[in-house]
Amino acid sequence: MSDPRPHPGPPLPPGGTVTVVLLKSRGRQVRYPATVERDDGVHAVVRAPWAGPPVRDFGFVRFESGDVFTEHYWRDRWFSVKEVRGPDGALKGWYCDVTRPAAVAEATLTTWDLELDLWVSSDRSAVLRLDEDEFAESGLPESDPETAGRARRALDELERLVREGGFDALLG
């Protein structure tokens, strides 16, 4: 059977518009437009306003209308990192999704959410592993242990980069 994922694709042109597609379990997906900041063919950076409900309160951070996300995607890494800033430009922190490597096809950047996340507060005092219950409920550990293992290692790598240094260099 052939791989259903789009080919990683050529670099996206800076200043262009791309549709970001986040594929989630049970056939759900999130789609929104973003502006390409830069893309070297491996690491793409796009900027987009908060595309969710007017307010989403996680308890440790609120995403709301006017927030701006600078999103980092890699075609060779199993995660993405979203820098979150309020309407006033103040840094709220980084929301990191464990995903399959990003793929680009016809001005669409696609990632597959593997249900594990990491939150890093702006001052880096809070580093929170999130959604491990959703990951278990997704059935991925049983249906695809290899992918589940890669997802767990990606979450560990992100946390290590934040706690031990290397996170800023990762984002470039």
Summary of the structure (lengths in Angstrom):
residues: 172
radius of gyration: 15.4
end to end distance: 36.9
largest distance: 48.9
contacts: 489
relative contact order: 0.17
helix: 22%
strand: 44%
